[in-house]
Each structure stands twice: as C-alpha cells, then as structure tokens.
Amino acid sequence: MNVGFVAGTQSIFVSAAANCTFTLTSSEPFLTITSATSLTGPGTVTFTVAENTGAARQATVTIGSVAVTVNQAAGPPPIVFSQPTLPVATVGVAYAFQFAASGGQGAIRFTQQASTFLPIGLSLDSAGRLTGTPVAPGTSTFGICAGDDTTRTVCRAITLVVNPPGTTDNPILGNWSGSITVNTGCIPGLPRTVAWSGTFRRAANNDIELVANIPAVGVSNAVVPVVVSGTTVRFTIIVDTRYEFAATLSPGFRTLSGTFSGQNCAPAGAPAITPSGTWNGTR
C-alpha cells in the first residue's frame, strides 16, 4: 500500500470467517491502529499515518498472520513559525510588523486565522506584513497562520497591545493600581494588605518614573525613578524605611506581580526585622 506524505486515515477490508479472531499490530510509531486491535470475522481495519517531513519511510500492519507493507512518500520540510512578540502600538500612529517563517514547500504565505480579528485599522498581506494605523486602545489576541504550497499551515496566537494616543512606545506607561501585602515587618496585625495607585510616565530626562500613592502609610504623589528591563520593573520608595520593589510584567503588559523588602525597622538594640511582602497591579 502506498500513501502520500500528508497525515491521513487509511483502511483495509479483511475478509474472514465469522468465528475467526485476529489481532492487529503496527511496526512503527508513525502508523497508529485506530480500529480495535482485536477483531472477529470480516471487518474493516483503520489506521492513521502521521505527516512525513523527511525521507520516504515504511511500516508494516500485521493482521493476524498477514503483513501489509505501507510505503509513505517523502515529505517536504516542516513549516517553522516561531512564536513572535509584537511591539506595542499606539492609537493614531502608523504601525508595521513583519512576520517570518521558514521551511515548507514553495513560498510561505500568511493568512489571518478564521474567526479571529485584527485591531481595527490594521491589515495583513500574504507576505506577512501587518500594517496600518490603530484607531482604538486595548489588547487584541488573534491568529496568524503560515502556509505553504501543500496547503499545510502552522498558526500562532498573537497578542498586540494598542496604547491610547499621546503615549510613547514604552508599554508600562499609564495609570496603575493594585495592592501591597506586608507579610513581615514592625507593624502589628500582619499580614496586612493596603491599596496603592500610581502613574508610570516619562521623566524630564526621558527615563521612566512613578508617581505613587499609598494612602494607608501616608505616601502621596511620591515621584521615584523606575528601571524597566524586558518584563521586569524595579524602583525604590521611602515609607518608614527604604523599600525595594521588583515585579514581573505579564506578556501583554497589563498586569504585574512581584515582591518587596525593606531595611531593618526594629528599634536600636532589638533583633533585626526586615519588612517584606508581595505586591501586584493592573493597568
């Protein structure tokens, strides 16, 4: 039996006496028996053959004492479409991103996955160029597929954040709020959770700064420099002592979560107590 390189289901009709019981086995993992592996009497044996992305190969389906050879044709290389991370877009600002894939047979063509939607104002061409001018802020998730001349496709779920107009390309800029939980420290009633809010913005020197408010501890519009490295954000703020905050941003840069620790807050001569806890935020 000869089959093509694409994945598919095959069948063999077995003519046998009504009381004849026989077993089915496959010699190779790329060929999988999908009918029962033990049958009685006449019937149909079904099996699936996985896609072949290499040289021609062969497997044997054994039906009782009869061996059926299955020859699968050589296949083209697989389509390699790595998961891309898109830069943040801004409402009213022209946007362009080039998707890339390799392998396959013939030219790679890109399409938008059915029942998914690009941000309004953007379009995708067959060469993988996502271009246009976004018209509304928000986070969109959509599917992009890379296909070749064999009609095979590989699809990826893509997330794109569109910032409101007037913001820069830094994805954390904007208004945030969340909670801070103190697990260890010098105040009674721990753990204790308080609210915080703030705005990440561009500083005069073009770095990032945070205008922070923590009403429960008297912090109001405190301006502190912020270091953003990849998906990590860090800053230091003075409350009753110096506190170091660090957090990891979510892939869409809409949430963050992390930890903080402070300097010793115990009275002089007493055993040291280092405040610490967790914090989170959403934009």
N, C-alpha and C positions, 0 to 999 in steps of 0.2 A: 504494500500500500504506500503510495506517495502522497505527501501533503505539502502545502506551502509553508513559508516561514512564519506567517501570521498565526497568532493564537486562535484556536478553534476547537470545536467538538466534532468527533468522528464516531461512526457506528459500524458494527459488523453484525449481520444477522447469522445466528447459529441455528442450524437445522439438527435437532437431536430428538431422540425418543422421549416420550412424556415422562418416563421414570429415570431419565439419565441426569445425574447431578455432576456438575463440573465447577472448578474454581478458576478464577481469573487473577493473573499477576502481571505486573509491568516491570521491565528490566531497568528502566531509567526514571529518575525523578521528574524529568520534564514531561513525561507522559503519565497522566493520572486516571485511573479507572473511576468512572463516576456512576456506573450501574453497580448493583450488588456484586460483591466479589465471589459469591457462590450462587449459581443458578441451576434450576432444574427444568429440563425439557427445552423445547425450542424457544428462542427469545432473541432480544437484541442487546448486544454488549455496546456500551457507550464509554468513551474516554475523551479527555481533553489533552491537547498538545499546547505547551507554552510557546510564546513567541520566541523565535530563534534570532539572535543578534550576532551570531558568529558563523562558523563553517557548517557545512551540511552535517547532519547527525542522524543516528539510527537508534531505534529502540524496538523491543520485542514485546508483544502482548501474547501471553500464553493462555490459551483457552483449553482447559483440561490438558490433553496431551498434544494439542496442535499449537505451533508457534507461528504467529503472524508478524512479519517484519514491517515496521513503519519507518519509511525514509522521509526525513524532513529536509526541505531545501534550505540552503544557506540564506542568511538574512543580512540586511544592512546593519550598520552600527546603530546603537540606540540614540535617541534624541536626548541630549544633555541640556537641561534648562534649569540652572541653579536658582534657588530662591533669591530674588532681588530685594533690596531695601531701597525704597524711593525717597529722595529728598523731599522735605516739606514744601508745599505750595502755598501761595498767598493769593487771596481774592484780588482780582484786577491786575495781577502780574503774570506776564507770559510764562508758560511752563513747558519744559521739554525733558523727556527721559527716553533713553534708548534701551529696549530690552534686547538681550543677547542669548542665543542658543547655538549649539553645535551638534555635529553628528547627523544621523538620519540619512535619508537617500534623497538626493536632489536639493533644491532650495528649501530653506526653512521659511515658513510663513506664519505670521502671528494673527490670532483672532481673539476676540472678546468672548469669554465663556457665556453660553446661553443662560438667561435668567439672572445675570449679574449686570450691574450698571456702573459706568464710569461717573466720576464727579461731573456735574453739569458744566459744560464749556470745554471739556477735553474730548479728544478722539484718538483712536488708534489706527495706524495704517498697517498693511501687511508686512512691511519691513520691520515692525516692532517699535515705531516711533510714537510715543504718547505725547501729544502736543495740544496747545490751546491756552485759554485764559479762564481759570476758575471763576465762578460767579457767586458761590456761596461757601461759607466756612463749614467745617465739620470733618469727621473721619469717615472715609468710604472704604469698603472691602469689596473687591471684585475679582473675577477670574480672568487670567490671560493664558492662552494656550499656544504652544509652539508645535507646528505640524510639518510633515514632510510629504514627498510625492507618493508615499504608500498610504496616506490618509491616517497614519498614526499620529497621536497628539499627546503631549505632556502639558498639564495645566497646573498653574500655581495660584494660590490665593494671595492677592496683593492688597496691602493697606496703604492708603495715602491720606495724610493729614493736610487739610487746607486751612491755613490761618486766616483770621479776619484781616481786612485791609489795614494798612498802616503798620503792621508788624514786620519784623525783619525775618531772616531765614532761620533764626535760632528757634527750635521747636518748643522750648520751655517758656518762652516769653508769654506773659499774660497773668490773669488773676487765678490764684490757687487758694484752696482751703482744705483743712483736714484736722487731724487730732494728734496729740502728743501724749504718750503714756509713760509716766515715770515709774519704773519698777524698783529702783534702789535710789536712796538719797537721804536727805536730812529732814524732810518734812514728814509729818505723821500721816497715817491713813494710806499707805502705799499698798498696791499700785494705785495711781491716780491718773485720770485722763482729762486733759484740757483741750480746748479748741485753739486753732491758730488759723490765720489767714495772711495773705501777702501777695505782692506783685513782683514777679521777676521781670526786669526791664533792662534796657541798655543804659549803662553808666556814661558819664561825660567822656571817659577815655575809651568808650566803645566796648568795654568789658561788660559782664553781666553782674547785676546787683539785685538784692532782695529788699523790698520794703516790708518788714514783718510786723505783725501784731499778734501778741499772746496776752489777751486781757487778764487772764487769771493770775499772771505774775507781773503785771504792770508794764509789759513791753508794748509800746505804741509807736508805730511808724519808724522802727529802728531800721536804718539802712546799713546793710552789710554786703561786702563783696562775695561773689559766688564763683566757684570754679566748676565748669561743666566739661567733662571729658567722656566722649562717647555717650553712654547711657548712665553715667554716674554724675551726681551733683553733690557738691560739698560747700559748707560755709561754717563760720564761727559766729556765735552771738553771745553777748554778755547778759545774763539774768542776775542771779545771786553770785554766780561764778562764771567762768568761761566754759561754754559748751561747744563741742564739735559735732556737727550734724553731717551725716552722709546718707545718700539714698540712691536706689536704682530706679531709673525711669522705665516705664512699660514700653513695648515696641512702638506703640502709637503716640508716645509722649503725652498721654492724657492722665496718667496716674503715676505716683511714685510711692515707694516704701523703703524704710531704712532704719537706722539706729542712731543713737547719740550717746555721748558720755561727757561728763564734766570733771572739773578739778575737785580736789578734796574739799568737802564742805563742812567737815567736823570741826568743832571748836579746838583751839590750840591745846595740845596735851592729850586730847582724846584720840582713840583709834581712828584711822583714816576711813572715810566713807566716800566712795566715788559714785556720784549720781550717774544713772544710765537708764536707757529705755528704748522705746521704738516710736516711730512717727510715720505718718502717711499723708497723702494729699491727692486731690483731683483738680483738674482744670476744666 
